[in-house]
Amino acid sequence: MQTKMSSNKSEKVASDVNEYSSQNDTLAAVSTSNSKENPNKSFPGKLHSILTDEKWHHIITFTGDGRSWKVLDKKLLETEILPIYFRTKKYISFTRNVVGWGFRREGKAQY
């Protein structure tokens, strides 16, 4: 009788572990897919993601000819976009990265 109870407990524990593992895998997949920022993307990749996402067009967008882009609202960029995509929350740090990656300034907040 003792052996049968141990066997049932072992099966229950194994079943609980498998279920827990499956739930964690599902949660990890969901949290990864919901994440805006991909930490493995380079700065230009993140910038491109931002520029092509229509929900940010009131803050940062391509210019009419599509050859450059412009920051329309620096404060909203700092509060709504930078914390999601980058480690910095400061506009000046963002612009240093922009210049560091070889973008040339074409006008006020336009590259």
Backbone as CSV, one residue per row, in Angstrom:
resi,resn,N_x,N_y,N_z,CA_x,CA_y,CA_z,C_x,C_y,C_z
1,MET,0.816,-1.190,0.000,0.000,0.000,0.000,0.866,1.263,0.000
2,GLN,1.930,1.202,0.791,2.849,2.340,0.864,3.451,2.641,-0.507
3,THR,3.842,1.634,-1.262,4.447,1.807,-2.578,3.460,2.430,-3.544
4,LYS,2.207,1.983,-3.480,1.192,2.523,-4.378,0.970,4.011,-4.090
5,MET,0.951,4.417,-2.806,0.768,5.818,-2.459,1.953,6.653,-2.931
6,SER,3.182,6.154,-2.776,4.366,6.873,-3.233,4.327,7.062,-4.736
7,SER,3.891,6.024,-5.431,3.808,6.083,-6.879,2.788,7.134,-7.307
8,ASN,1.646,7.171,-6.637,0.617,8.164,-6.962,1.107,9.584,-6.679
9,LYS,1.825,9.766,-5.575,2.372,11.084,-5.249,3.388,11.517,-6.294
10,SER,4.225,10.592,-6.715,5.237,10.906,-7.735,4.579,11.314,-9.043
11,GLU,3.527,10.596,-9.426,2.819,10.933,-10.658,2.159,12.300,-10.538
12,LYS,1.584,12.593,-9.374,0.941,13.883,-9.139,1.967,15.018,-9.222
13,VAL,3.122,14.830,-8.587,4.169,15.843,-8.611,4.648,16.067,-10.042
14,ALA,4.867,14.971,-10.776,5.312,15.084,-12.172,4.263,15.811,-13.005
15,SER,3.002,15.511,-12.761,1.921,16.162,-13.492,1.881,17.650,-13.173
16,ASP,2.022,18.008,-11.897,2.026,19.413,-11.477,3.206,20.169,-12.084
17,VAL,4.370,19.533,-12.107,5.566,20.164,-12.669,5.374,20.416,-14.156
18,ASN,4.845,19.428,-14.880,4.616,19.603,-16.313,3.613,20.721,-16.590
19,GLU,2.542,20.767,-15.796,1.533,21.809,-15.972,2.123,23.183,-15.685
20,TYR,2.904,23.299,-14.594,3.543,24.556,-14.224,4.501,25.009,-15.321
21,SER,5.296,24.078,-15.822,6.250,24.385,-16.887,5.528,24.869,-18.141
22,SER,4.438,24.211,-18.483,3.662,24.585,-19.661,3.083,25.986,-19.496
23,GLN,2.580,26.307,-18.305,2.030,27.638,-18.049,3.117,28.699,-18.159
24,ASN,4.297,28.421,-17.617,5.398,29.382,-17.695,5.844,29.605,-19.126
25,ASP,5.896,28.533,-19.931,6.261,28.680,-21.336,5.261,29.565,-22.063
26,THR,3.982,29.362,-21.765,2.935,30.170,-22.388,3.060,31.625,-21.959
27,LEU,3.268,31.861,-20.669,3.411,33.229,-20.174,4.638,33.901,-20.766
28,ALA,5.736,33.171,-20.886,6.953,33.740,-21.464,6.719,34.126,-22.923
29,ALA,6.030,33.273,-23.658,5.750,33.569,-25.065,4.853,34.789,-25.186
30,VAL,3.857,34.902,-24.322,2.937,36.037,-24.361,3.672,37.316,-24.000
31,SER,4.491,37.294,-22.944,5.180,38.512,-22.540,6.198,38.941,-23.583
32,THR,6.828,37.998,-24.257,7.778,38.343,-25.307,7.064,38.970,-26.491
33,SER,5.916,38.407,-26.866,5.209,38.935,-28.027,4.565,40.281,-27.726
34,ASN,4.253,40.571,-26.454,3.651,41.849,-26.102,4.685,42.947,-25.922
35,SER,5.941,42.581,-25.793,6.989,43.556,-25.554,7.240,44.401,-26.791
36,LYS,7.265,45.723,-26.623,7.524,46.611,-27.743,8.999,46.587,-28.109
37,GLU,9.809,46.602,-27.079,11.238,46.699,-27.309,11.845,45.322,-27.508
38,ASN,12.645,45.185,-28.553,13.426,43.975,-28.741,14.856,44.339,-28.364
39,PRO,15.337,43.850,-27.210,16.661,44.263,-26.750,17.784,43.856,-27.706
40,ASN,17.534,42.925,-28.615,18.559,42.481,-29.554,18.613,43.348,-30.807
41,LYS,17.651,44.238,-30.980,17.641,45.122,-32.149,18.647,46.243,-31.950
42,SER,19.265,46.661,-33.047,20.184,47.799,-32.990,19.380,49.096,-32.916
43,PHE,20.076,50.181,-32.659,19.410,51.478,-32.594,18.639,51.787,-33.874
44,PRO,19.255,51.613,-35.058,18.484,51.888,-36.282,17.254,50.988,-36.427
45,GLY,17.337,49.755,-35.979,16.183,48.856,-36.045,15.047,49.321,-35.157
46,LYS,15.394,49.762,-33.958,14.375,50.285,-33.045,13.764,51.570,-33.604
47,LEU,14.624,52.438,-34.132,14.145,53.692,-34.717,13.189,53.412,-35.878
48,HIS,13.527,52.458,-36.705,12.659,52.102,-37.829,11.315,51.565,-37.327
49,SER,11.347,50.758,-36.278,10.096,50.247,-35.692,9.208,51.382,-35.212
50,ILE,9.816,52.368,-34.588,9.056,53.522,-34.101,8.472,54.317,-35.266
51,LEU,9.306,54.589,-36.271,8.874,55.409,-37.403,7.792,54.743,-38.248
52,THR,7.758,53.440,-38.271,6.757,52.743,-39.079,5.500,52.381,-38.291
53,ASP,5.488,52.659,-37.001,4.317,52.389,-36.172,3.417,53.633,-36.174
54,GLU,2.240,53.503,-36.754,1.346,54.655,-36.925,0.944,55.337,-35.622
55,LYS,0.960,54.607,-34.515,0.526,55.240,-33.265,1.503,56.297,-32.762
56,TRP,2.726,56.347,-33.321,3.707,57.342,-32.907,3.813,58.504,-33.895
57,HIS,3.044,58.508,-34.965,3.183,59.522,-36.011,2.913,60.949,-35.533
58,HIS,2.214,61.112,-34.440,2.000,62.466,-33.910,3.209,62.949,-33.098
59,ILE,4.176,62.062,-32.869,5.369,62.395,-32.091,6.620,62.421,-32.973
60,ILE,6.779,61.401,-33.820,7.946,61.265,-34.683,7.494,60.587,-35.976
61,THR,7.919,61.111,-37.115,7.419,60.568,-38.370,8.380,60.847,-39.524
62,PHE,8.237,60.081,-40.588,8.974,60.367,-41.812,8.457,61.666,-42.408
63,THR,9.329,62.381,-43.114,8.892,63.581,-43.818,8.158,63.158,-45.087
64,GLY,7.580,64.115,-45.768,6.763,63.833,-46.952,7.472,63.039,-48.032
65,ASP,8.757,63.320,-48.270,9.476,62.602,-49.324,9.977,61.239,-48.883
66,GLY,9.898,60.939,-47.581,10.315,59.638,-47.058,11.819,59.461,-46.944
67,ARG,12.581,60.508,-47.230,14.041,60.412,-47.177,14.615,60.861,-45.843
68,SER,13.795,61.449,-45.013,14.236,61.883,-43.692,13.073,61.742,-42.711
69,TRP,13.358,62.008,-41.459,12.323,61.926,-40.438,12.487,63.090,-39.481
70,LYS,11.406,63.358,-38.745,11.384,64.531,-37.881,10.695,64.217,-36.556
71,VAL,11.252,64.769,-35.490,10.628,64.689,-34.171,9.659,65.860,-34.070
72,LEU,8.387,65.560,-33.887,7.357,66.600,-33.817,7.114,67.085,-32.395
73,ASP,7.294,66.196,-31.411,7.049,66.556,-30.016,8.102,65.902,-29.130
74,LYS,9.099,66.688,-28.743,10.225,66.166,-27.953,9.775,65.642,-26.592
75,LYS,8.878,66.352,-25.940,8.421,65.936,-24.596,7.703,64.593,-24.644
76,LEU,6.819,64.421,-25.621,6.121,63.135,-25.747,7.078,62.021,-26.143
77,LEU,8.094,62.334,-26.929,9.107,61.342,-27.279,9.786,60.845,-26.007
78,GLU,10.130,61.783,-25.118,10.784,61.430,-23.853,9.883,60.613,-22.928
79,THR,8.615,60.954,-22.879,7.734,60.302,-21.898,7.047,59.045,-22.422
80,GLU,6.777,58.986,-23.730,6.001,57.861,-24.245,6.794,56.840,-25.056
81,ILE,7.814,57.272,-25.761,8.525,56.355,-26.653,9.858,55.875,-26.079
82,LEU,10.692,56.816,-25.645,12.033,56.442,-25.193,12.033,55.394,-24.077
83,PRO,11.166,55.509,-23.055,11.190,54.488,-21.997,10.824,53.080,-22.488
84,ILE,10.079,52.990,-23.566,9.665,51.684,-24.088,10.774,51.047,-24.920
85,TYR,11.429,51.833,-25.745,12.375,51.288,-26.720,13.845,51.381,-26.305
86,PHE,14.188,52.325,-25.446,15.588,52.574,-25.123,15.811,52.639,-23.621
87,ARG,17.069,52.524,-23.223,17.406,52.617,-21.796,17.345,54.058,-21.299
88,THR,17.503,55.001,-22.195,17.482,56.410,-21.810,16.073,56.985,-21.911
89,LYS,15.827,58.014,-21.134,14.548,58.723,-21.217,14.777,60.184,-21.599
90,LYS,16.007,60.530,-21.957,16.345,61.913,-22.250,16.507,62.134,-23.752
91,TYR,15.930,63.211,-24.234,15.994,63.550,-25.649,17.436,63.766,-26.104
92,ILE,18.240,64.421,-25.285,19.627,64.705,-25.656,20.412,63.410,-25.859
93,SER,20.173,62.405,-25.055,20.846,61.117,-25.225,20.385,60.436,-26.509
94,PHE,19.094,60.560,-26.802,18.555,60.011,-28.046,19.246,60.664,-29.245
95,THR,19.389,62.005,-29.215,20.016,62.689,-30.345,21.495,62.325,-30.469
96,ARG,22.163,62.078,-29.360,23.564,61.620,-29.434,23.644,60.280,-30.147
97,ASN,22.724,59.394,-29.840,22.675,58.104,-30.532,22.394,58.284,-32.014
98,VAL,21.472,59.179,-32.326,21.122,59.450,-33.726,22.371,59.878,-34.499
99,VAL,23.096,60.849,-33.971,24.298,61.351,-34.625,25.394,60.277,-34.631
100,GLY,25.511,59.548,-33.550,26.508,58.483,-33.455,26.308,57.384,-34.487
101,TRP,25.072,57.167,-34.896,24.777,56.164,-35.914,24.865,56.743,-37.332
102,GLY,25.314,57.974,-37.458,25.581,58.535,-38.776,24.453,59.320,-39.412
103,PHE,23.377,59.560,-38.681,22.314,60.402,-39.231,22.786,61.851,-39.216
104,ARG,22.478,62.579,-40.275,22.852,63.988,-40.363,21.641,64.856,-40.108
105,ARG,21.884,65.913,-39.360,20.804,66.859,-39.068,20.518,67.685,-40.303
106,GLU,19.236,67.799,-40.662,18.829,68.573,-41.839,18.041,69.819,-41.459
107,GLY,17.720,69.945,-40.234,16.933,71.069,-39.751,16.650,70.853,-38.281
108,LYS,15.801,71.683,-37.733,15.467,71.542,-36.310,14.739,70.225,-36.078
109,ALA,15.366,69.326,-35.327,14.825,68.001,-34.985,14.478,67.162,-36.219
110,GLN,15.190,67.408,-37.309,14.968,66.642,-38.542,16.284,66.019,-38.981
111,TYR,16.209,64.749,-39.336,17.408,63.986,-39.714,17.175,63.231,-40.996
